[in-house]
Amino acid sequence: MHATTPAREPVRIYVPQGSLGVGLFPEEIDHALRHRPHAIALDAGSTDAGAAYLATGMSKNDRSSVKKDLALLMAAQQVAGIPLLIGTSGQAGGDLNVDWTRDIATEIARERGYTPKIAVLYSEQDPELIKRKLAEGRISHLPPLGDLDEATIDECLHIVALMGPEPYFAALEAGADIVIGGRTSDPAVIGAFALWQGAPAGPSWHAGKIAECGGQATTAHTGQRGVILSIDADGFEVEPVDPQFRATAEGIAEHLLYENKNPWRLTEPGGELDVTDCAYIQLTESRVRVTGSKWIPRPYTLKLEGASGGLFQTIMIVGIADPDVLAEPAAFHDMMLKNLTARAISATGLSADDFHISLRMYGYNGVSGMEPPPGSVPLEIGMMCVITAQTQELAGHIAKACNPYFFHMPLRLGMELPSYGWPFTPGDIDRGRVFQFVLNHVVSVDDPLELVRMHLLDDAKVKVAADA
């Protein structure tokens, strides 16, 4: 297996961007290679954009952008002769997303005459296997979801398990030049090479967390920029690739707050990162050193994500500047929702349990869902009506029946009918099938590779895949 003794020299990792396909700056790659990194590692996805990308196997980023960035990184890999590790490929890390990224990589290899050895790591799960794990008592829930049942598993179009670093160890030991990984913990793919080389777990995981979004934790404040990590036996250092940006002790320390409920601890596969006793030292204007990161081993668990998609939606949008409505938006919301629901029941003959209508009032509380401070009056409101039903036909039927009410309803009955502003015509817009995450659970495993499949592409197989 991987090395177990501390690395003799710092392990340098180049993290070029926060997500493959957001746009690379070629000049940054030149800067990065001057640091003589031992590996390139980056994340390529997230759940931030919702469940649709796991459910459909599509990427949020367009193919040409991903290909452009990946071509630059594969060229850097060829020049430097170092591994390139990619996690959560194709946005969601399901098998379809991974194969989409693999095909882009093999296409680039064919076009440029590269002959890399590519390891493809799959972490999508068979629903029947998940049911067996459930029956064995190996699955527990994460808030806000409750206990898992087989019916929920059956709802899922795709299920993935978030890999730790160990599958990347296996790929590196197999001699992979490029690793295209399925759904992976962000810090795991970035810290994997250093861990494989024997760097201590605390600094490796901590460095991976800091660089999960590329240069976002630096003064660049964006995932389009990159950083260099240098991980040694006592800690790690982080520095932006582009010298016009800086890493600051405050900015690096703050990043543990990002997408993490506890700023001192981070739970990951196989353990917990503890940064309570960390020191953040400003070595130079642009470079920060971190010491004191601790790794506390825990029973090995993997987070499960599953996306379902059995419902359909139609939306309508109006802009409202009526001073009566703006003076009492909460009352207007409640009256509108009551009338639309009654109209839908009347038009369809269904019960209120057979469909769902929600109203989002942007400019008032559409994002937060909370009441604004007392006495505040919005300048205008963009109201979106979201109708969810079992079929697209039913959702569209309800929207058309509710259209006159949504367009003309006054604050109170008896008032003169207003006309709100439609940004589009026709006013009802079919969204099609809608998707949601229904699995937010963890599964305990005896072996970190237990739920992972690896496929190796050598030179001949790369050419076959590229020609397919």
Disulfide bonds with the S-S distance in Angstrom:
none
